[in-house]
Amino acid sequence: MNWNWKKFNKEISNYSAKQKNLFRSYYCAGCKQRKPCQLLTSWDSEWKSYCCHCFYQTEQAKVEEYNDYQQVYQRNLVERQAHIQQYQLLKDYLGCPKCGSLAVDAYSLYSENRLVCQPCRMKKEGGSSSPISFLEQGKWYKKRWGIILTEWLDKYGCLPVNAECAIKWLKDKKHLDNCQCLEIEAKGHYLLVNDNLKRSWERLKECKCVKSEKVRVSSDNYAWCESCEKTISVASKKRVIKNRNDPRFWGLNVKEKVLCGKCLESKKEKMPPLRRAEFNRYRKTGRL
């Protein structure tokens, strides 16, 4: 079989052109106004892309809970204590009275502090989160960190903060008397998150996202009135609304970007005289 390289190269070129045009016709899934230059973000699993400004605002909202180091440390401390209590519950668990299984539902344990038999829940509800048992967790700690989980819970009433903390304890049994691993980990996490935000802010200055004056929507064929949620047809498959449904086209300065004819009519007294006369003509001819 002879391979046709010319045909293969032509197909590759056509595919690349389609991908390039697809990017050119796609706009920010957040504000639907800016064409993403993908400096701070890229396509995600849902085939959506966000402009740098929307992405940075999202990152800012995430970082708000890391504004204060002491709050970060106290939150990590509370989470660690809850994790220890969950392991204590799991250690004292004698098994399901119905089937005798020692495996519990991981989501119920970590989120609700409840011991729910995973096999029984699977049979009853047809689904559950992953199973977890104290025996399996003990094997994991022994293999990964080289410690005996029962010894830590019975003798010390705690758990290592991380693998580095476990290694320090294995070398020096007095490590727990002055353990600062949790503080170090919390501070590292705090600095990492805030440094990433600073770097994003510096890169945002180089952003080349193109702002469009047209109002764009998420559907290829339809939009929805932002006041009454009535269905409105869009101008084309470029996801652009018709001028007649744009309040700015009629000289209105309102927060809504897409309005149907009925909702526009309720605001026509605020339109300039010439725009109001044109709006009345549109309504009479049934164009709006």
C-alpha positions as CSV (number, residue, x, y, z in Angstrom):
1,M,0.0,0.0,0.0
2,N,1.5,3.4,-1.1
3,W,1.0,6.2,1.4
4,N,-0.2,9.4,-0.2
5,W,1.8,12.1,1.7
6,K,0.4,15.0,-0.3
7,K,-3.2,14.0,0.7
8,F,-2.1,13.5,4.3
9,N,-0.3,16.9,4.6
10,K,-3.4,18.5,3.0
11,E,-5.7,17.0,5.6
12,I,-3.4,18.1,8.4
13,S,-3.4,21.7,7.0
14,N,-7.2,21.7,6.8
15,Y,-7.5,20.4,10.4
16,S,-5.1,23.1,11.6
17,A,-7.0,25.8,9.8
18,K,-10.3,24.6,11.3
19,Q,-8.8,24.6,14.8
20,K,-7.4,28.1,14.2
21,N,-10.8,29.4,13.0
22,L,-12.5,27.7,15.9
23,F,-10.4,29.7,18.3
24,R,-11.0,32.9,16.3
25,S,-14.7,32.5,16.6
26,Y,-14.8,31.6,20.3
27,Y,-15.2,34.3,23.0
28,C,-14.9,34.4,26.7
29,A,-17.3,32.1,28.5
30,G,-17.5,34.5,31.4
31,C,-18.1,38.0,30.0
32,K,-18.8,36.9,26.4
33,Q,-17.0,40.0,25.3
34,R,-13.3,39.4,25.1
35,K,-11.5,37.1,22.7
36,P,-9.2,35.0,24.9
37,C,-5.5,35.4,24.1
38,Q,-4.8,32.5,26.5
39,L,-2.0,34.2,28.3
40,L,-3.3,33.2,31.8
41,T,-5.6,30.4,30.9
42,S,-6.3,27.9,28.2
43,W,-9.1,25.5,27.0
44,D,-10.6,23.4,29.8
45,S,-12.3,20.1,29.7
46,E,-15.7,21.6,28.9
47,W,-14.3,23.3,25.8
48,K,-14.6,26.8,27.3
49,S,-12.1,29.5,27.5
50,Y,-11.9,32.6,29.7
51,C,-10.3,35.9,29.0
52,C,-7.4,37.0,31.2
53,H,-9.5,39.5,33.2
54,C,-12.3,37.0,34.0
55,F,-9.7,34.4,34.9
56,Y,-7.9,36.8,37.2
57,Q,-11.1,37.8,39.0
58,T,-11.8,34.1,39.6
59,E,-8.4,33.6,41.1
60,Q,-8.8,36.7,43.3
61,A,-12.0,35.2,44.7
62,K,-10.2,32.0,45.5
63,V,-7.3,33.8,47.2
64,E,-9.6,35.8,49.5
65,E,-9.5,33.0,52.1
66,Y,-5.7,33.1,52.1
67,N,-5.3,36.8,52.9
68,D,-4.3,36.2,56.5
69,Y,-1.7,33.6,57.4
70,Q,-3.0,33.0,60.9
71,Q,-6.4,32.1,59.5
72,V,-4.8,29.7,57.1
73,Y,-2.9,28.1,59.9
74,Q,-5.9,27.8,62.2
75,R,-8.0,26.3,59.4
76,N,-5.3,23.7,58.7
77,L,-5.1,22.9,62.5
78,V,-8.9,22.4,62.7
79,E,-8.8,20.1,59.6
80,R,-5.9,18.1,61.1
81,Q,-7.8,17.6,64.4
82,A,-10.9,16.5,62.4
83,H,-8.8,14.0,60.4
84,I,-7.4,12.5,63.6
85,Q,-10.9,12.0,65.1
86,Q,-12.0,10.4,61.9
87,Y,-9.2,7.9,62.1
88,Q,-10.1,7.2,65.7
89,L,-13.6,6.4,64.7
90,L,-12.3,4.2,61.9
91,K,-9.9,2.4,64.3
92,D,-12.7,1.5,66.8
93,Y,-15.1,0.4,64.0
94,L,-16.1,-3.3,64.6
95,G,-17.7,-3.8,61.2
96,C,-21.1,-3.7,59.7
97,P,-23.7,-5.7,61.8
98,K,-25.4,-6.8,58.5
99,C,-22.5,-7.9,56.3
100,G,-19.5,-7.7,58.6
101,S,-17.5,-5.5,56.2
102,L,-14.9,-3.2,57.7
103,A,-15.0,-0.9,54.7
104,V,-16.9,2.4,55.1
105,D,-18.0,5.1,52.7
106,A,-15.1,7.6,52.3
107,Y,-17.4,10.6,51.6
108,S,-19.6,9.9,54.7
109,L,-16.5,9.6,56.9
110,Y,-14.7,12.7,55.7
111,S,-17.7,15.0,55.1
112,E,-20.1,13.9,57.8
113,N,-18.0,12.0,60.3
114,R,-20.3,9.0,59.9
115,L,-19.4,5.4,59.5
116,V,-21.6,4.0,56.7
117,C,-21.0,0.5,55.3
118,Q,-19.8,1.0,51.8
119,P,-20.9,-2.4,50.4
120,C,-24.4,-2.0,51.9
121,R,-24.7,1.5,50.6
122,M,-23.6,0.4,47.2
123,K,-26.3,-2.3,47.1
124,K,-29.1,0.0,48.5
125,E,-28.4,3.2,46.5
126,G,-26.6,1.7,43.4
127,G,-23.6,3.9,44.0
128,S,-21.2,5.3,46.6
129,S,-17.8,6.9,47.0
130,S,-14.6,4.8,47.3
131,P,-14.4,2.3,50.3
132,I,-11.9,3.0,53.1
133,S,-10.9,0.8,56.0
134,F,-8.4,1.2,58.9
135,L,-6.5,-1.8,57.7
136,E,-5.9,-0.4,54.3
137,Q,-4.9,3.0,55.7
138,G,-2.5,1.3,58.1
139,K,-0.8,-0.4,55.2
140,W,-0.6,2.8,53.3
141,Y,1.1,4.7,56.1
142,K,3.5,1.8,56.7
143,K,4.5,1.6,53.0
144,R,4.7,5.3,52.3
145,W,5.9,6.9,55.5
146,G,7.2,3.9,57.4
147,I,5.1,4.4,60.5
148,I,2.6,2.3,62.4
149,L,-0.8,4.1,62.4
150,T,-2.1,2.4,65.5
151,E,1.0,3.4,67.5
152,W,0.6,7.1,66.6
153,L,-3.1,7.2,67.5
154,D,-2.7,5.2,70.8
155,K,0.6,6.6,72.1
156,Y,0.7,10.1,70.7
157,G,-3.0,10.9,69.8
158,C,-1.9,12.5,66.5
159,L,-0.6,11.9,63.0
160,P,2.4,13.2,61.1
161,V,1.8,16.4,59.2
162,N,3.4,15.0,56.1
163,A,6.0,12.5,54.9
164,E,8.8,14.9,55.9
165,C,7.4,15.1,59.4
166,A,7.3,11.3,59.6
167,I,10.9,11.0,58.5
168,K,12.0,13.5,61.2
169,W,10.2,11.5,63.8
170,L,11.7,8.2,62.7
171,K,15.2,9.8,63.1
172,D,14.4,11.6,66.3
173,K,11.7,10.4,68.7
174,K,11.7,13.8,70.4
175,H,10.6,15.5,67.2
176,L,7.0,15.8,68.5
177,D,8.0,17.9,71.5
178,N,8.9,20.8,69.2
179,C,7.1,19.9,65.9
180,Q,6.6,22.9,63.7
181,C,5.8,21.1,60.5
182,L,2.2,22.2,60.4
183,E,3.2,25.9,60.6
184,I,5.8,25.4,57.9
185,E,3.3,23.7,55.6
186,A,0.7,26.4,56.2
187,K,3.1,29.2,55.5
188,G,4.4,27.5,52.3
189,H,0.8,27.1,51.1
190,Y,0.0,30.7,52.0
191,L,3.0,32.1,50.1
192,L,2.5,29.8,47.1
193,V,-1.1,31.0,46.5
194,N,-0.3,34.6,47.0
195,D,2.8,34.5,44.9
196,N,0.8,32.9,42.0
197,L,-1.7,35.7,42.2
198,K,1.1,38.3,42.0
199,R,2.6,36.6,39.0
200,S,-0.8,36.5,37.3
201,W,-1.2,40.3,37.9
202,E,2.2,40.9,36.3
203,R,1.3,38.8,33.3
204,L,-2.1,40.5,33.1
205,K,-0.3,43.7,32.0
206,E,0.7,41.9,28.8
207,C,-2.9,40.7,28.1
208,K,-4.0,41.0,24.5
209,C,-7.7,39.9,24.9
210,V,-9.8,41.8,22.3
211,K,-12.9,43.5,23.6
212,S,-15.9,43.3,21.3
213,E,-18.7,45.9,21.2
214,K,-21.2,43.2,20.2
215,V,-23.1,41.3,22.9
216,R,-22.3,37.6,22.7
217,V,-24.2,34.7,24.2
218,S,-23.5,31.1,24.9
219,S,-25.8,29.5,22.3
220,D,-25.4,29.3,18.5
221,N,-29.1,30.1,17.7
222,Y,-30.9,31.5,20.7
223,A,-30.5,34.0,23.5
224,W,-32.7,34.7,26.5
225,C,-34.1,38.0,27.7
226,E,-32.3,39.0,30.9
227,S,-35.5,40.4,32.4
228,C,-38.3,37.9,31.6
229,E,-36.2,35.0,30.2
230,K,-38.1,34.9,26.9
231,T,-36.3,33.1,24.1
232,I,-34.7,35.4,21.5
233,S,-33.1,34.4,18.2
234,V,-29.5,35.5,17.6
235,A,-28.2,37.2,14.5
236,S,-25.9,34.3,13.3
237,K,-23.9,31.3,14.5
238,K,-21.3,33.7,15.7
239,R,-23.3,34.1,18.9
240,V,-24.1,37.8,18.4
241,I,-27.5,39.2,19.4
242,K,-29.5,41.3,17.0
243,N,-29.2,45.1,17.4
244,R,-32.9,45.4,18.1
245,N,-32.5,43.3,21.3
246,D,-29.5,45.4,22.5
247,P,-30.7,48.2,24.9
248,R,-27.7,50.3,23.9
249,F,-29.0,50.3,20.3
250,W,-32.0,52.2,21.6
251,G,-30.0,54.6,23.8
252,L,-30.8,52.9,27.1
253,N,-28.2,52.8,29.9
254,V,-29.4,49.7,31.9
255,K,-27.6,46.8,33.5
256,E,-29.3,44.2,31.2
257,K,-27.5,43.4,27.9
258,V,-30.3,41.5,26.2
259,L,-34.0,42.4,26.3
260,C,-37.0,41.3,24.3
261,G,-39.4,43.7,22.7
262,K,-41.9,43.7,25.5
263,C,-39.3,44.5,28.1
264,L,-37.9,47.3,25.9
265,E,-41.3,48.8,25.5
266,S,-41.6,49.2,29.3
267,K,-38.4,51.3,29.1
268,K,-39.1,53.3,25.9
269,E,-39.9,56.5,27.8
270,K,-36.2,56.7,28.7
271,M,-35.2,56.4,25.0
272,P,-34.1,59.5,23.0
273,P,-37.0,60.9,20.8
274,L,-35.5,59.6,17.5
275,R,-34.7,56.2,18.9
276,R,-38.2,56.0,20.5
277,A,-39.9,56.8,17.1
278,E,-37.8,54.1,15.4
279,F,-38.7,51.7,18.2
280,N,-42.4,52.3,17.7
281,R,-42.0,51.7,13.9
282,Y,-40.3,48.3,14.7
283,R,-43.1,47.3,17.0
284,K,-45.8,48.2,14.4
285,T,-44.2,46.2,11.7
286,G,-43.7,43.2,14.0
287,R,-39.9,43.3,13.7
288,L,-39.6,43.4,17.5
